[in-house]
Amino acid sequence: MARWVGCLADARPCGRTASALAPLAVGRVMADGGGRLRHMALFYRDQAERRAKILSFVRAGLARAEPSLIALPGDQAHLLGDELGDEPGEFLCCDMTELGRNPARLIPEWRSFIDKHAGQRVLLVEEVLWPGRSPAEICEATRHEALVNLAFSGARATMLCAYDVTRLAPSAVADARCTHPEHFTDGEPVTAASHAPAFQIPAGCDRPLPPPPARAETLTYDTDLAPVRRLVESHTRRTTLGADRAADLILAASEVAANTLGHARSGGTLQVWHDEQEILCQAQDQGWITDPLAGRVRRGPDGRGHGLYLVNHVCDLVEVRTGPAGTTIRMHMRLPRAA
């Protein structure tokens, strides 16, 4: 019988509903892989197809004693978990709308799961894009999928990433074909002929961010973080953002500004604004973040990047555009009515 262990932050006991689902090819092809990542896109057309293929995939892995993690939007992972209750092995299920609200939080979670099962091959099922994701969220989820190929290139892991081809924008599906070395066609794995040997972020993910609105409040900073904190705090008071979340946003803006003062050639500019959905803080400076995984991996005590890692942890979404001309970091916090 499968052992349901605490799934990150939101596991709950599963049922033991029997299923007569027949094994599919999607499960058979995972038996090998050795010490390398297999990163696959599952393009499905309806919920029945997704359910059948994911269940087959996970059942085959559990039969091989491969710990599995399922992260899907809403209760969908837990519903699948109920059907897996009689299977041998260990699996976890969680709500991707919470865990992956900021896609930059996912790589550290997957790393923790892989490291917890060192010496074993593991299975990961994720769905990071679903109808209703904003354009900014779609872009950052696509970036996450590209960076998976870099972060886990030598990991003993197989990842199956689900995409609803009937409800997602064609551009999102096209990007998924670029970020996954393998995908499924008619139930069989196919190597993506156009996939680059190394990780490659689709060009659209690095387009400049749209400019802040004219109503945004602007502050330049070069030596002192106190004005940064005061501006963000003042702006949060005009929104429905609660005290704890406001403190998180103040902390995030302070961390980004501190990075400016510590690493950029000169000071920076902070802009803050909000709409009915969220409050945003944007910092710009002349620094250049050269590590594509900055803020997405836990560094040692002597390593750099702790500030951006913290920013990703507390903010609902973080957009980074960086290059020789400078860096822009945009932090999003949802307002309660929009959550």
TILUMBA-272160 format. One line per 10 residues: number of its first residue (from 0); for each residue x, y, z of N, C-alpha, C. Coordinates in nm, 2 decimals, decimal comma. Layout:
NUM> X Y Z X Y Z X Y Z  ...
***
This chain:
0> 0,09 -0,12 0,00 0,00 0,00 0,00 0,09 0,12 0,00  0,05 0,22 -0,08 0,13 0,35 -0,08 0,13 0,42 0,05  0,25 0,47 0,09 0,26 0,55 0,21 0,25 0,69 0,18  0,15 0,76 0,23 0,13 0,90 0,20 0,20 0,98 0,30  0,31 1,05 0,26 0,39 1,13 0,36 0,35 1,27 0,34  0,39 1,36 0,44 0,35 1,50 0,44 0,41 1,57 0,32  0,32 1,61 0,23 0,36 1,67 0,10 0,39 1,82 0,12  0,52 1,85 0,14 0,56 1,99 0,16 0,48 2,05 0,27  0,37 2,13 0,23 0,30 2,19 0,34 0,15 2,15 0,34  0,10 2,07 0,25 -0,04 2,05 0,24 -0,09 1,91 0,21
10> -0,01 1,81 0,26 -0,06 1,67 0,24 -0,17 1,64 0,33  -0,26 1,55 0,28 -0,36 1,50 0,37 -0,38 1,35 0,34  -0,44 1,27 0,43 -0,45 1,13 0,40 -0,54 1,11 0,28  -0,50 1,00 0,20 -0,57 0,97 0,08 -0,67 0,86 0,10  -0,76 0,84 0,01 -0,85 0,73 0,01 -0,79 0,61 -0,06  -0,87 0,50 -0,07 -0,81 0,38 -0,14 -0,91 0,34 -0,24  -0,95 0,43 -0,33 -1,04 0,39 -0,44 -0,97 0,31 -0,54  -1,02 0,19 -0,57 -0,96 0,10 -0,67 -0,98 0,16 -0,81  -0,89 0,13 -0,90 -0,90 0,17 -1,04 -0,86 0,06 -1,13  -0,94 0,05 -1,24 -0,91 -0,06 -1,33 -0,84 -0,01 -1,45
20> -0,77 0,11 -1,44 -0,70 0,17 -1,55 -0,59 0,08 -1,59  -0,58 0,05 -1,72 -0,47 -0,03 -1,78 -0,35 0,05 -1,79  -0,23 -0,01 -1,78 -0,10 0,06 -1,79 -0,09 0,11 -1,93  -0,02 0,23 -1,94 0,00 0,29 -2,07 0,15 0,31 -2,10  0,18 0,34 -2,22 0,32 0,36 -2,26 0,39 0,46 -2,17  0,32 0,56 -2,13 0,38 0,67 -2,05 0,44 0,62 -1,93  0,39 0,50 -1,87 0,46 0,44 -1,76 0,57 0,35 -1,80  0,57 0,29 -1,91 0,67 0,19 -1,95 0,80 0,25 -1,98  0,80 0,37 -2,03 0,93 0,43 -2,08 1,01 0,49 -1,97  0,97 0,48 -1,85 1,05 0,54 -1,74 1,14 0,45 -1,67
30> 1,15 0,32 -1,72 1,22 0,22 -1,65 1,37 0,25 -1,64  1,42 0,33 -1,74 1,57 0,36 -1,74 1,59 0,51 -1,72  1,71 0,55 -1,75 1,74 0,69 -1,74 1,87 0,71 -1,66  1,91 0,61 -1,59 2,04 0,62 -1,52 2,05 0,74 -1,43  2,17 0,80 -1,44 2,20 0,92 -1,36 2,18 1,05 -1,43  2,07 1,06 -1,51 2,05 1,19 -1,58 1,90 1,22 -1,57  1,87 1,35 -1,59 1,74 1,40 -1,59 1,66 1,36 -1,72  1,54 1,31 -1,70 1,45 1,30 -1,81 1,33 1,40 -1,79  1,32 1,50 -1,88 1,23 1,61 -1,86 1,13 1,60 -1,98  1,01 1,57 -1,95 0,91 1,54 -2,06 0,79 1,62 -2,05
40> 0,74 1,66 -2,16 0,61 1,74 -2,17 0,50 1,64 -2,20  0,39 1,64 -2,13 0,27 1,57 -2,16 0,16 1,66 -2,21  0,14 1,66 -2,34 0,04 1,75 -2,40 -0,10 1,67 -2,41  -0,19 1,71 -2,33 -0,32 1,64 -2,32 -0,43 1,73 -2,37  -0,54 1,66 -2,41 -0,66 1,73 -2,47 -0,78 1,74 -2,38  -0,79 1,65 -2,28 -0,90 1,65 -2,19 -0,85 1,59 -2,05  -0,94 1,61 -1,95 -0,90 1,57 -1,82 -0,89 1,42 -1,81  -0,97 1,34 -1,88 -0,96 1,20 -1,88 -0,82 1,15 -1,93  -0,77 1,21 -2,04 -0,64 1,17 -2,09 -0,53 1,21 -1,99  -0,54 1,32 -1,93 -0,44 1,36 -1,83 -0,44 1,26 -1,71
50> -0,56 1,23 -1,66 -0,57 1,14 -1,55 -0,51 1,01 -1,58  -0,55 0,95 -1,69 -0,50 0,82 -1,73 -0,35 0,81 -1,74  -0,29 0,91 -1,81 -0,15 0,90 -1,83 -0,07 0,93 -1,70  -0,11 1,02 -1,62 -0,04 1,05 -1,50 -0,05 0,93 -1,40  -0,17 0,87 -1,39 -0,18 0,76 -1,30 -0,09 0,64 -1,35  -0,09 0,62 -1,48 0,00 0,51 -1,53 0,14 0,54 -1,51  0,18 0,67 -1,53 0,32 0,71 -1,50 0,36 0,69 -1,36  0,28 0,73 -1,26 0,31 0,72 -1,12 0,31 0,57 -1,08  0,21 0,50 -1,12 0,20 0,36 -1,08 0,32 0,28 -1,13  0,37 0,31 -1,25 0,49 0,24 -1,29 0,61 0,27 -1,21
60> 0,62 0,40 -1,17 0,73 0,44 -1,09 0,72 0,38 -0,95  0,61 0,38 -0,89 0,59 0,32 -0,76 0,62 0,17 -0,76  0,59 0,10 -0,87 0,62 -0,04 -0,88 0,77 -0,06 -0,89  0,84 0,04 -0,93 0,99 0,03 -0,93 1,05 0,09 -0,81  0,97 0,11 -0,70 1,02 0,17 -0,58 1,08 0,31 -0,60  1,02 0,39 -0,69 1,07 0,52 -0,71 0,98 0,62 -0,64  1,03 0,69 -0,54 0,94 0,79 -0,47 0,89 0,89 -0,57  0,76 0,93 -0,55 0,70 1,02 -0,65 0,64 1,14 -0,59  0,63 1,25 -0,66 0,57 1,37 -0,61 0,48 1,42 -0,73  0,35 1,45 -0,69 0,25 1,50 -0,78 0,21 1,64 -0,74
70> 0,23 1,74 -0,83 0,19 1,88 -0,80 0,10 1,93 -0,91  -0,03 1,94 -0,88 -0,12 1,98 -0,98 -0,21 2,09 -0,92  -0,28 2,17 -1,00 -0,36 2,28 -0,95 -0,48 2,23 -0,86  -0,51 2,30 -0,76 -0,62 2,27 -0,68 -0,62 2,14 -0,61  -0,73 2,07 -0,60 -0,74 1,94 -0,54 -0,71 1,82 -0,64  -0,66 1,85 -0,76 -0,64 1,75 -0,86 -0,54 1,65 -0,82  -0,43 1,69 -0,76 -0,33 1,59 -0,71 -0,38 1,50 -0,60  -0,46 1,56 -0,51 -0,51 1,48 -0,40 -0,61 1,38 -0,45  -0,69 1,41 -0,55 -0,79 1,32 -0,61 -0,72 1,20 -0,68  -0,61 1,23 -0,75 -0,53 1,12 -0,80 -0,46 1,04 -0,69
80> -0,42 1,11 -0,58 -0,36 1,04 -0,47 -0,46 0,94 -0,41  -0,59 0,97 -0,41 -0,69 0,88 -0,36 -0,69 0,75 -0,44  -0,67 0,76 -0,57 -0,67 0,64 -0,66 -0,54 0,56 -0,65  -0,44 0,62 -0,59 -0,31 0,55 -0,58 -0,29 0,49 -0,44  -0,39 0,50 -0,36 -0,38 0,46 -0,22 -0,34 0,31 -0,20  -0,37 0,22 -0,29 -0,34 0,08 -0,28 -0,21 0,04 -0,35  -0,14 0,14 -0,40 -0,02 0,11 -0,47 0,10 0,10 -0,37  0,20 0,02 -0,40 0,32 0,01 -0,31 0,40 0,14 -0,33  0,48 0,17 -0,23 0,58 0,28 -0,24 0,53 0,41 -0,17  0,61 0,51 -0,20 0,59 0,64 -0,13 0,56 0,75 -0,23
90> 0,46 0,83 -0,20 0,43 0,94 -0,29 0,38 1,06 -0,21  0,39 1,18 -0,27 0,34 1,30 -0,21 0,25 1,37 -0,31  0,15 1,45 -0,26 0,07 1,52 -0,35 0,05 1,66 -0,29  0,04 1,76 -0,38 0,03 1,90 -0,33 -0,04 1,99 -0,43  -0,09 2,10 -0,39 -0,16 2,20 -0,47 -0,06 2,29 -0,54  -0,05 2,28 -0,67 0,04 2,37 -0,74 0,00 2,52 -0,73  -0,12 2,55 -0,72 -0,16 2,69 -0,71 -0,10 2,76 -0,59  -0,07 2,68 -0,49 0,00 2,74 -0,37 0,15 2,72 -0,38  0,19 2,60 -0,40 0,33 2,57 -0,41 0,40 2,65 -0,52  0,34 2,66 -0,64 0,40 2,72 -0,76 0,34 2,85 -0,79
100> 0,27 2,92 -0,70 0,22 3,05 -0,72 0,34 3,14 -0,78  0,45 3,13 -0,71 0,57 3,19 -0,77 0,66 3,08 -0,82  0,66 3,06 -0,95 0,74 2,94 -1,01 0,88 2,93 -0,96  0,94 3,04 -0,92 1,08 3,04 -0,88 1,10 2,96 -0,75  0,99 2,93 -0,68 1,00 2,85 -0,56 1,01 2,70 -0,59  0,99 2,66 -0,71 0,98 2,52 -0,73 1,11 2,44 -0,74  1,21 2,50 -0,80 1,34 2,42 -0,81 1,39 2,39 -0,67  1,39 2,48 -0,57 1,43 2,44 -0,44 1,35 2,33 -0,38  1,22 2,32 -0,40 1,14 2,22 -0,35 1,17 2,08 -0,42  1,19 2,09 -0,55 1,23 1,96 -0,62 1,36 1,91 -0,57
110> 1,45 2,01 -0,55 1,59 1,97 -0,50 1,58 1,90 -0,37  1,50 1,96 -0,28 1,48 1,89 -0,15 1,43 1,75 -0,16  1,33 1,73 -0,25 1,27 1,60 -0,27 1,38 1,50 -0,32  1,46 1,55 -0,42 1,56 1,46 -0,48 1,67 1,43 -0,38  1,71 1,53 -0,30 1,82 1,51 -0,20 1,77 1,42 -0,09  1,64 1,43 -0,06 1,59 1,34 0,05 1,60 1,19 0,01  1,59 1,17 -0,12 1,59 1,03 -0,17 1,72 1,00 -0,25  1,83 1,05 -0,19 1,96 1,03 -0,26 1,99 0,89 -0,28  2,04 0,85 -0,40 2,07 0,72 -0,44 1,95 0,65 -0,50  1,83 0,71 -0,51 1,71 0,66 -0,57 1,68 0,74 -0,69
120> 1,62 0,68 -0,79 1,56 0,76 -0,90 1,42 0,80 -0,85  1,38 0,93 -0,87 1,25 0,98 -0,83 1,17 1,03 -0,95  1,04 1,03 -0,93 0,94 1,08 -1,03 0,88 1,21 -0,98  0,87 1,31 -1,07 0,80 1,44 -1,04 0,70 1,46 -1,15  0,58 1,49 -1,11 0,47 1,53 -1,20 0,43 1,67 -1,16  0,43 1,77 -1,26 0,40 1,90 -1,23 0,31 1,96 -1,34  0,23 2,06 -1,31 0,15 2,14 -1,40 0,16 2,28 -1,36  0,25 2,35 -1,42 0,28 2,49 -1,38 0,20 2,60 -1,45  0,14 2,56 -1,56 0,05 2,65 -1,64 -0,09 2,60 -1,64  -0,18 2,68 -1,62 -0,33 2,65 -1,63 -0,40 2,77 -1,67
130> -0,52 2,76 -1,72 -0,60 2,88 -1,76 -0,62 2,97 -1,65  -0,60 3,10 -1,67 -0,61 3,20 -1,57 -0,48 3,25 -1,52  -0,37 3,19 -1,55 -0,24 3,24 -1,52 -0,22 3,37 -1,60  -0,16 3,47 -1,53 -0,14 3,60 -1,60 -0,02 3,59 -1,70  -0,01 3,68 -1,79 0,10 3,67 -1,89 0,24 3,67 -1,81  0,25 3,75 -1,70 0,38 3,75 -1,63 0,40 3,61 -1,57  0,30 3,55 -1,51 0,31 3,42 -1,45 0,35 3,31 -1,56  0,29 3,32 -1,67 0,32 3,23 -1,78 0,46 3,24 -1,82  0,51 3,36 -1,83 0,65 3,38 -1,87 0,74 3,32 -1,76  0,72 3,34 -1,63 0,81 3,29 -1,53 0,79 3,14 -1,51
140> 0,68 3,09 -1,54 0,66 2,94 -1,54 0,74 2,88 -1,65  0,74 2,94 -1,77 0,82 2,89 -1,88 0,97 2,90 -1,85  1,01 3,01 -1,79 1,15 3,02 -1,74 1,19 2,91 -1,65  1,10 2,88 -1,55 1,12 2,77 -1,46 1,15 2,64 -1,54  1,06 2,61 -1,64 1,08 2,48 -1,71 1,21 2,48 -1,78  1,26 2,59 -1,84 1,39 2,59 -1,90 1,50 2,57 -1,80  1,49 2,63 -1,69 1,60 2,62 -1,59 1,60 2,48 -1,52  1,49 2,41 -1,52 1,50 2,27 -1,47 1,61 2,19 -1,54  1,62 2,21 -1,67 1,72 2,14 -1,75 1,87 2,17 -1,70  1,89 2,29 -1,65 2,02 2,33 -1,60 2,03 2,28 -1,45
150> 1,93 2,30 -1,37 1,94 2,27 -1,23 1,96 2,13 -1,20  1,90 2,04 -1,28 1,89 1,90 -1,25 1,95 1,81 -1,36  2,05 1,87 -1,44 2,10 1,80 -1,56 2,16 1,66 -1,52  2,21 1,64 -1,40 2,27 1,52 -1,36 2,19 1,44 -1,26  2,07 1,49 -1,23 1,99 1,43 -1,13 1,92 1,30 -1,17  1,91 1,20 -1,08 1,84 1,08 -1,11 1,69 1,11 -1,09  1,63 1,17 -1,19 1,49 1,22 -1,18 1,43 1,21 -1,31  1,30 1,18 -1,31 1,21 1,19 -1,43 1,10 1,29 -1,40  1,09 1,39 -1,49 0,98 1,49 -1,47 0,88 1,48 -1,58  0,76 1,48 -1,55 0,65 1,48 -1,65 0,57 1,61 -1,62
160> 0,56 1,69 -1,72 0,50 1,83 -1,71 0,38 1,83 -1,80  0,26 1,85 -1,74 0,14 1,85 -1,81 0,10 1,98 -1,87  0,05 1,98 -1,99 0,00 2,10 -2,06 -0,13 2,07 -2,13  -0,23 2,15 -2,11 -0,36 2,14 -2,17 -0,36 2,22 -2,31  -0,34 2,14 -2,41 -0,33 2,21 -2,55 -0,45 2,27 -2,60  -0,57 2,23 -2,54 -0,69 2,29 -2,59 -0,73 2,42 -2,52  -0,67 2,45 -2,40 -0,71 2,57 -2,33 -0,59 2,67 -2,31  -0,47 2,63 -2,33 -0,36 2,72 -2,32 -0,33 2,79 -2,45  -0,27 2,91 -2,45 -0,24 2,98 -2,57 -0,14 2,90 -2,65  -0,15 2,90 -2,78 -0,05 2,82 -2,87 0,09 2,86 -2,84
170> 0,12 2,99 -2,80 0,26 3,03 -2,78 0,31 2,96 -2,65  0,23 2,94 -2,55 0,27 2,87 -2,43 0,30 2,72 -2,46  0,22 2,66 -2,55 0,25 2,52 -2,59 0,38 2,51 -2,67  0,39 2,61 -2,76 0,51 2,61 -2,84 0,64 2,62 -2,76  0,63 2,71 -2,65 0,75 2,73 -2,56 0,78 2,60 -2,49  0,67 2,53 -2,45 0,69 2,40 -2,38 0,76 2,30 -2,46  0,74 2,30 -2,59 0,81 2,21 -2,68 0,96 2,24 -2,69  0,99 2,37 -2,66 1,13 2,41 -2,66 1,20 2,38 -2,53  1,13 2,38 -2,42 1,19 2,37 -2,29 1,20 2,22 -2,25  1,14 2,13 -2,32 1,14 1,99 -2,28 1,21 1,91 -2,38
180> 1,31 1,84 -2,34 1,39 1,75 -2,44 1,30 1,64 -2,50  1,20 1,60 -2,43 1,11 1,49 -2,47 0,97 1,53 -2,45  0,88 1,48 -2,54 0,74 1,50 -2,52 0,67 1,38 -2,57  0,53 1,37 -2,54 0,46 1,26 -2,58 0,37 1,29 -2,70  0,37 1,20 -2,80 0,29 1,20 -2,91 0,22 1,07 -2,92  0,08 1,07 -2,92 0,01 0,95 -2,92 0,05 0,84 -2,82  0,09 0,89 -2,70 0,12 0,81 -2,59 0,27 0,76 -2,59  0,35 0,79 -2,69 0,48 0,75 -2,69 0,58 0,86 -2,68  0,70 0,84 -2,61 0,79 0,95 -2,60 0,86 0,98 -2,73  0,88 1,11 -2,75 0,95 1,16 -2,88 1,06 1,26 -2,83
190> 1,18 1,24 -2,88 1,28 1,34 -2,86 1,25 1,46 -2,94  1,26 1,58 -2,88 1,23 1,70 -2,95 1,35 1,73 -3,04  1,33 1,73 -3,17 1,44 1,75 -3,26 1,50 1,88 -3,25  1,43 1,98 -3,21 1,48 2,12 -3,21 1,54 2,16 -3,07  1,54 2,06 -2,98 1,58 2,10 -2,84 1,74 2,12 -2,84  1,78 2,23 -2,78 1,92 2,26 -2,77 1,99 2,17 -2,67  2,11 2,13 -2,69 2,18 2,04 -2,60 2,18 2,10 -2,45  2,21 2,23 -2,44 2,20 2,29 -2,30 2,07 2,35 -2,28  2,05 2,40 -2,16 1,92 2,47 -2,13 1,91 2,60 -2,22  1,79 2,63 -2,26 1,76 2,75 -2,34 1,63 2,81 -2,30
200> 1,64 2,94 -2,25 1,52 3,01 -2,21 1,46 3,07 -2,34  1,33 3,05 -2,37 1,27 3,11 -2,49 1,29 3,26 -2,49  1,31 3,31 -2,60 1,35 3,46 -2,61 1,24 3,55 -2,56  1,11 3,51 -2,57 1,00 3,59 -2,52 1,01 3,61 -2,37  1,07 3,52 -2,29 1,08 3,54 -2,15 1,17 3,65 -2,11  1,26 3,69 -2,20 1,35 3,80 -2,16 1,32 3,93 -2,23  1,20 3,94 -2,28 1,16 4,08 -2,34 1,16 4,18 -2,22  1,19 4,30 -2,25 1,18 4,40 -2,14 1,04 4,41 -2,08  1,03 4,43 -1,95 0,91 4,44 -1,88 0,83 4,57 -1,93  0,70 4,56 -1,93 0,62 4,68 -1,96 0,65 4,79 -1,86
210> 0,66 4,91 -1,90 0,69 5,02 -1,81 0,59 5,04 -1,70  0,63 5,08 -1,58 0,53 5,11 -1,47 0,44 5,22 -1,52  0,32 5,22 -1,46 0,22 5,33 -1,49 0,27 5,47 -1,45  0,22 5,57 -1,50 0,26 5,71 -1,47 0,23 5,74 -1,32  0,14 5,67 -1,26 0,10 5,70 -1,12 0,20 5,64 -1,02  0,30 5,55 -1,07 0,39 5,49 -0,98 0,47 5,59 -0,90  0,49 5,57 -0,78 0,58 5,65 -0,69 0,73 5,61 -0,71  0,81 5,71 -0,73 0,95 5,68 -0,76 1,05 5,73 -0,66  1,15 5,65 -0,63 1,25 5,69 -0,53 1,39 5,65 -0,58  1,49 5,73 -0,57 1,63 5,69 -0,60 1,70 5,67 -0,47
220> 1,78 5,57 -0,46 1,86 5,54 -0,34 2,00 5,51 -0,37  2,09 5,54 -0,28 2,23 5,52 -0,31 2,31 5,49 -0,19  2,27 5,52 -0,07 2,34 5,49 0,05 2,26 5,43 0,17  2,13 5,46 0,17 2,04 5,44 0,29 1,92 5,36 0,24  1,89 5,25 0,32 1,77 5,17 0,29 1,64 5,22 0,36  1,66 5,31 0,45 1,54 5,36 0,53 1,44 5,42 0,44  1,47 5,51 0,34 1,37 5,57 0,25 1,30 5,46 0,17  1,37 5,35 0,13 1,30 5,24 0,06 1,20 5,18 0,14  1,23 5,15 0,27 1,13 5,09 0,36 1,01 5,18 0,38  1,04 5,31 0,40 0,93 5,40 0,43 0,83 5,41 0,31
230> 0,89 5,42 0,19 0,80 5,43 0,07 0,71 5,31 0,05  0,77 5,19 0,07 0,69 5,07 0,05 0,59 5,06 0,16  0,63 5,09 0,28 0,53 5,08 0,39 0,42 5,18 0,37  0,45 5,30 0,33 0,35 5,40 0,31 0,25 5,36 0,20  0,30 5,30 0,10 0,21 5,26 -0,01 0,12 5,14 0,03  0,18 5,04 0,11 0,10 4,93 0,15 -0,02 4,97 0,23  -0,01 5,08 0,31 -0,12 5,13 0,39 -0,24 5,18 0,31  -0,22 5,21 0,18 -0,33 5,25 0,10 -0,39 5,13 0,03  -0,35 5,01 0,06 -0,41 4,89 0,00 -0,47 4,80 0,10  -0,53 4,69 0,06 -0,58 4,59 0,15 -0,48 4,49 0,19
240> -0,36 4,51 0,16 -0,25 4,41 0,20 -0,24 4,41 0,35  -0,25 4,29 0,41 -0,24 4,28 0,56 -0,10 4,32 0,61  -0,09 4,33 0,74 0,03 4,37 0,81 0,14 4,27 0,78  0,12 4,14 0,79 0,22 4,04 0,77 0,27 4,05 0,63  0,18 4,05 0,53 0,22 4,05 0,39 0,30 4,19 0,36  0,25 4,29 0,42 0,32 4,42 0,40 0,46 4,41 0,45  0,48 4,35 0,57 0,62 4,33 0,62 0,70 4,25 0,52  0,64 4,15 0,46 0,72 4,07 0,37 0,76 4,15 0,25  0,67 4,23 0,20 0,71 4,31 0,08 0,81 4,42 0,12  0,80 4,48 0,23 0,91 4,57 0,28 1,04 4,50 0,29
250> 1,04 4,38 0,34 1,16 4,30 0,35 1,22 4,27 0,21  1,13 4,23 0,12 1,18 4,20 -0,01 1,24 4,32 -0,08  1,17 4,43 -0,08 1,23 4,55 -0,14 1,36 4,59 -0,08  1,37 4,58 0,06 1,50 4,61 0,12 1,61 4,52 0,08  1,58 4,39 0,06 1,68 4,29 0,02 1,73 4,33 -0,12  1,64 4,36 -0,21 1,68 4,40 -0,35 1,76 4,53 -0,35  1,72 4,62 -0,27 1,79 4,75 -0,26 1,93 4,73 -0,20  1,94 4,64 -0,10 2,07 4,61 -0,04 2,16 4,55 -0,14  2,11 4,46 -0,23 2,19 4,40 -0,33 2,25 4,51 -0,42  2,16 4,61 -0,45 2,21 4,72 -0,53 2,33 4,79 -0,47
260> 2,31 4,82 -0,34 2,42 4,90 -0,27 2,55 4,81 -0,26  2,53 4,68 -0,25 2,64 4,59 -0,23 2,72 4,55 -0,36  2,65 4,55 -0,47 2,71 4,50 -0,59 2,70 4,58 -0,72  2,61 4,68 -0,72 2,60 4,76 -0,84 2,70 4,88 -0,84  2,72 4,93 -0,96 2,82 5,04 -0,97 2,78 5,17 -0,91  2,65 5,19 -0,90 2,59 5,31 -0,84 2,46 5,27 -0,77  2,38 5,37 -0,73 2,26 5,35 -0,67 2,15 5,29 -0,76  2,03 5,29 -0,71 1,92 5,23 -0,78 1,80 5,32 -0,78  1,69 5,28 -0,85 1,56 5,34 -0,85 1,46 5,25 -0,81  1,37 5,29 -0,72 1,26 5,20 -0,68 1,13 5,27 -0,72
270> 1,03 5,19 -0,78 0,90 5,24 -0,81 0,80 5,15 -0,75  0,69 5,21 -0,70 0,59 5,13 -0,63 0,45 5,17 -0,68  0,36 5,08 -0,71 0,23 5,11 -0,75 0,14 4,99 -0,73  0,01 5,01 -0,74 -0,09 4,90 -0,72 -0,21 4,92 -0,81  -0,28 4,81 -0,83 -0,41 4,81 -0,90 -0,51 4,73 -0,81  -0,62 4,69 -0,87 -0,72 4,62 -0,79 -0,67 4,48 -0,76  -0,57 4,43 -0,83 -0,53 4,29 -0,81 -0,40 4,27 -0,72  -0,31 4,37 -0,73 -0,18 4,34 -0,66 -0,11 4,48 -0,64  -0,01 4,47 -0,55 0,08 4,58 -0,53 0,22 4,54 -0,59  0,29 4,63 -0,66 0,41 4,59 -0,72 0,52 4,69 -0,68
280> 0,64 4,64 -0,66 0,76 4,71 -0,64 0,87 4,68 -0,75  0,92 4,78 -0,81 1,03 4,75 -0,91 1,15 4,83 -0,87  1,27 4,75 -0,87 1,40 4,81 -0,85 1,48 4,80 -0,97  1,55 4,90 -1,01 1,64 4,90 -1,12 1,78 4,95 -1,08  1,89 4,89 -1,13 2,02 4,94 -1,10 2,11 4,90 -1,22  2,24 4,92 -1,21 2,33 4,90 -1,32 2,41 4,77 -1,30  2,37 4,68 -1,20 2,43 4,56 -1,18 2,39 4,45 -1,28  2,45 4,34 -1,29 2,42 4,23 -1,38 2,43 4,10 -1,31  2,32 4,03 -1,31 2,31 3,90 -1,24 2,35 3,79 -1,35  2,46 3,73 -1,33 2,51 3,64 -1,44 2,47 3,50 -1,41
290> 2,43 3,46 -1,29 2,39 3,32 -1,26 2,24 3,31 -1,30  2,20 3,23 -1,40 2,06 3,21 -1,43 1,98 3,14 -1,32  2,05 3,08 -1,22 1,98 3,01 -1,11 1,98 3,10 -0,99  2,02 3,22 -1,00 2,02 3,31 -0,88 1,88 3,32 -0,82  1,87 3,30 -0,69 1,74 3,31 -0,62 1,66 3,18 -0,63  1,71 3,08 -0,70 1,63 2,95 -0,72 1,70 2,83 -0,66  1,82 2,85 -0,60 1,89 2,74 -0,53 1,94 2,80 -0,39  1,94 2,71 -0,30 1,99 2,74 -0,16 2,14 2,74 -0,16  2,20 2,85 -0,14 2,35 2,86 -0,14 2,40 2,83 0,00  2,53 2,80 0,01 2,59 2,78 0,14 2,61 2,91 0,21
300> 2,65 2,90 0,34 2,66 3,03 0,42 2,76 3,13 0,36  2,85 3,09 0,28 2,95 3,18 0,22 2,91 3,22 0,08  2,80 3,16 0,03 2,76 3,19 -0,11 2,68 3,32 -0,13  2,66 3,36 -0,25 2,59 3,48 -0,28 2,45 3,44 -0,33  2,36 3,54 -0,33 2,22 3,51 -0,38 2,12 3,48 -0,27  2,16 3,50 -0,14 2,06 3,47 -0,04 1,94 3,58 -0,04  1,97 3,70 -0,08 1,87 3,80 -0,08 1,76 3,77 -0,18  1,80 3,74 -0,31 1,70 3,71 -0,41 1,63 3,58 -0,38  1,69 3,49 -0,31 1,62 3,36 -0,27 1,51 3,40 -0,17  1,54 3,49 -0,08 1,44 3,53 0,02 1,33 3,61 -0,05
310> 1,36 3,69 -0,15 1,26 3,77 -0,22 1,16 3,67 -0,29  1,22 3,57 -0,35 1,13 3,47 -0,42 1,04 3,40 -0,32  1,09 3,37 -0,20 1,02 3,30 -0,10 0,90 3,38 -0,05  0,91 3,51 -0,03 0,80 3,59 0,03 0,71 3,65 -0,07  0,75 3,67 -0,20 0,67 3,74 -0,30 0,59 3,64 -0,38  0,47 3,68 -0,43 0,39 3,60 -0,51 0,44 3,57 -0,65  0,52 3,67 -0,70 0,58 3,65 -0,83 0,70 3,75 -0,83  0,81 3,71 -0,89 0,93 3,79 -0,91 0,97 3,78 -1,05  0,98 3,90 -1,12 1,03 3,90 -1,26 1,17 3,97 -1,26  1,26 3,90 -1,32 1,40 3,96 -1,33 1,44 3,97 -1,48
320> 1,49 4,09 -1,51 1,55 4,11 -1,64 1,69 4,17 -1,62  1,79 4,10 -1,67 1,93 4,14 -1,64 2,02 4,12 -1,76  2,12 4,21 -1,76 2,22 4,20 -1,87 2,32 4,31 -1,85  2,41 4,32 -1,94 2,52 4,42 -1,93 2,47 4,56 -1,90  2,35 4,60 -1,95 2,30 4,73 -1,93 2,24 4,76 -1,79  2,22 4,65 -1,71 2,16 4,66 -1,58 2,06 4,56 -1,55  1,99 4,57 -1,44 1,90 4,47 -1,39 1,77 4,54 -1,34  1,66 4,48 -1,38 1,53 4,52 -1,33 1,47 4,40 -1,25  1,42 4,42 -1,13 1,35 4,32 -1,05 1,22 4,37 -1,01  1,11 4,30 -1,06 0,97 4,35 -1,03 0,91 4,24 -0,93
330> 0,86 4,29 -0,81 0,81 4,21 -0,71 0,66 4,23 -0,71  0,58 4,12 -0,71 0,43 4,12 -0,70 0,38 4,06 -0,57  0,28 4,13 -0,51 0,21 4,08 -0,40 0,06 4,09 -0,43  -0,01 3,98 -0,43 -0,16 3,99 -0,45 -0,23 4,05 -0,34  -0,33 4,13 -0,37 -0,42 4,19 -0,27 -0,52 4,08 -0,23  -0,57 4,09 -0,11 -0,66 3,98 -0,06 -0,78 3,95 -0,14  -0,85 4,06 -0,20 -0,96 4,04 -0,28 -0,93 3,96 -0,41  -0,81 3,97 -0,45 -0,77 3,90 -0,58 -0,71 3,76 -0,55  -0,68 3,73 -0,43 -0,62 3,60 -0,40 -0,71 3,48 -0,43
***
